Amino acid sequence: MNDDLKKLYKYKIHHMLGWVSYFAFYMTMYKSYSTSMLQLFSYTAVYFLFHWSTFYVIAYYLIPKFLYAKKYRQFFVISSGIVLVESVGLSFFMYYTFMYKLKPYSGNLLLVFMSAAISIVFIAGILCAAKLIVDKIRSDRSTEKIEKQRVESELQYLKAQVNPHFLFNAINSIYFLIKKDPDQAASTLIRLSDLLRFQLYDCTVEKINVEKEIEYLRNFVTLEEIRKGNKTKVDFQVAENLQGFELAPFMLIPFLENTFKYVSNFSGSENRIVIKIWREDDFFHAHFFNTTDNLVRNGPGGIGHKNVKRRLELVYPDKHTLNIVERPGTYKVMLSLKIA
């Protein structure tokens, strides 16, 4: 049995159990008004039919067609008309079957109508309210699921793609190192291999050990340092207490890539990058700083930053702060995550 059939089966069972309980309750209530089991069953069945039809017409036709479409006036008018018609029909049935001989209903059809209307509004109202609540819960769950799937799809895309410029520059740097320093070239190639392995295979889970994330950052920084040479001063500071907890993968990478991509390229003054990562009590902190050219700005936009912001909202709701400070000549990102 597939999932759709299981849901339909579960849905029908819930409704059937509810209506069977309803039917049994009203058979017990009308028992004193009936002279035979057949008459009792007939009374209850007709009473049940009025309530049943009112609920299903409103809940499964009017609510989706008008209420959810924000056609409130049409919904109110049509549902009120249905309740009125059903109440009139039920009141005539009740009065001319057994209530005409019961006090205080004897000779008072209006009182019978009021009783019928109240019962229909009460039963249908409670059931429709319950359906609205269930629909809202399902809608929220569906929206959250879709959003998570969308963000995860974007994450998978980011994992699968290898920045061609970064890869080209890394290979080019290794090529020049082969003749100059074969040992360093081999070491750099291993770092590149580790970096690609992590990017494509190791981070397929929701969270990874912080040590793996830091190792990826180290490999990335090392490759970028080789590429940039002595033109850029890189200060990469990692606290010793970064262990024993997990992070969502690729949460820091876009900021690190952005830092190296948009660092200044001055010839007469210092080009500087500072990366600080540490833990303080229950919070994980990561700061990324770089000098910038007057003509080039990091900018808070881009797919990477937007993706990180969306993932932060989903993975660390109300448990993160992200501040981006851009000033003339400098750019800084400050991220804090509550990890415990």
Secondary structure, 3 states (H helix, E strand, C coil): CCHHHHHHHHHHHHHHHHHHHHHHHHHHHCHHHCCCHHHHHHHHHHHHHHHHHHHHHHHHHHHHHHHCCCCHHHHHHHHHHHHHHHHHHHHHHHHHHCHHHCCCCCCCHHHHHHHHHHHHHHHHHHHHHHHHHHHHHHHHHHHHHHHHHHHHHHHHHHHHCCCHHHHHHHHHHHHHHHHHCHHHHHHHHHHHHHHHHHHHHHCCCCCEEHHHHHHHHHHHHHHHHHHHHHHEEEEEEECCCCCCCEECCCCCHHHHHHHHHCCCCCCCCCEEEEEEEEEECCEEEEEEEEECCCCCCCCCCCHHHHHHHHHHHHHCCCCEEEEEEEECCEEEEEEEEECC
